[in-house]
Amino acid sequence: MNRITKLKALFFNKNFLAFLIIGVINAVNGIVFATVYAMFINTNVAFIVGYITSLSISYVLNSSFNFKERLQLSKYIKFCISYVPNFVIQNLFVVVFFNILQWPKLIVFVMAAIIGVPITYLCIKLFVFFD
């Protein structure tokens, strides 16, 4: 199987579609939590706390509905670790576009939620829920 066929098989399947749907739910959760938290704490800290909150919900949804595996602390830890690259990318995005360029925080939160999806899917597929 050549590389392009392997990439198609990895990304164009029902697991990736379910991941995207759960990702939309996760993104909405992250945006809502970060926005609410930002009413009480620093915007950058609010983004981090909102991200962690939505990450926990995402683990439960992905385990239960997408990959159909029981919840385990060891998998939750791996799941959180697999999100580190995405978190770094998104947090840098917030720092640059909110702190430096002064874009509105809601727009920055939405845009940050959209980026990094393929990287995150690869990380959790290969590191947490591998076949």
N, C-alpha and C positions, 0 to 999 in steps of 0.2 A: 504494500500500500504506500503510495507516495505521500509526501508531506501535506500537500494541499488536500488530498482526500482525507487524511488523518485529522487535519484541522476542521474540515467540514463535519466529519463525524463527531468531533468533540463539541462543536458549537451549535450544530443544527440538529438537535434532538430534544426529546420532551423534558429531559432534566434541565437543559439550559433554558428552555421556555419557562418551566416552573421556577427556576432560579430568577429569571427576569421578573416574573410576576411577584414573587416574594421580595425581590429587590425593590420594586416599586412601592410595595407596602413598607419595606424597611426605610426607603428614602423618605416617604411621607412621615413615618414615625420619627426619623432623625431630624427632619426639618421642623416638625411640630415641637418635639421635645427641646431642640436647641433654641427655637424661638421663644418658647415659654421660659426656659431656664435663663435666657438672655434678658428677661425682664427683671431678674433678681441678681444675676452675677455677670461678670465680664463676658463679652461675646465669645472670645476665644475659649475660655473655660466652659461656657455654655455649649459650644460646638462639641468639645471633647466629651462632656457628660451626656449630651444628647446622642452622640455616636455610640457610646458604651451602652446606653439604655436600649437603643434600637438594635445593637449587635446581639444582645441577649435574646430579644424577641425573634430576630432573624435566625438564630441558632435553633430555637424551638420549632419555628415554621419549617426550616430546611430539613431538620431531622425528621419531623413528623410527616410532612406532606411531600417533600421532594425526594429525599433519599431513603425514606421509610426505615429509619434506624432508631433504636431506643436512645433516650437521652442518657449521656454518660459524662461525668465530670472530665475524664481524660479527653473525650472528643470535644467538649466545650472549650477546654484549654487550647487544643489544636485549632479549633475553629477561630478562636480569638487571635491566635498567632498568625493564622493564614490571612487575617484581615489587616495585619500590620502594614504591608506595602500600600494597600488602598488608603488606610488611615493617614499614612505619611503624605501621600499624594494629595488627599483631600485637605489635610490640615495646612499644608504649604499653600494650597489654592486659597484657603480662607485668609491666611496671613497676607499673601500678596494682594488679593483683590479687595479684601475688607480693610486691612490695616494700612496698606501702602497706597492703593488706588482709591480707597474710600467708596467703593461700590456699596449699594444697599445690602444689608446683611441677609435679607430673605432671598434676593437674587443669588448672592454668593452661596448660601446654603443649598439652594436648588441646583446650581451648576456643579458644586462640589459633589453632590449626591449622584450626579449623572456620570461623572468620570470614574475610571478605574474598574468598571464592571467586568470586562474580560479578564483582567489580571486577578481579580478576586475569585471569579468562577474557577479559573485554572488552579489557584491556590487551594480552594476548599475541595475541589474535585480530586486533585492529586495528593493532597496532604491529609484530608480529614475523611472524606467519603469515597475513597478509592475502591474500585471493583476488584 
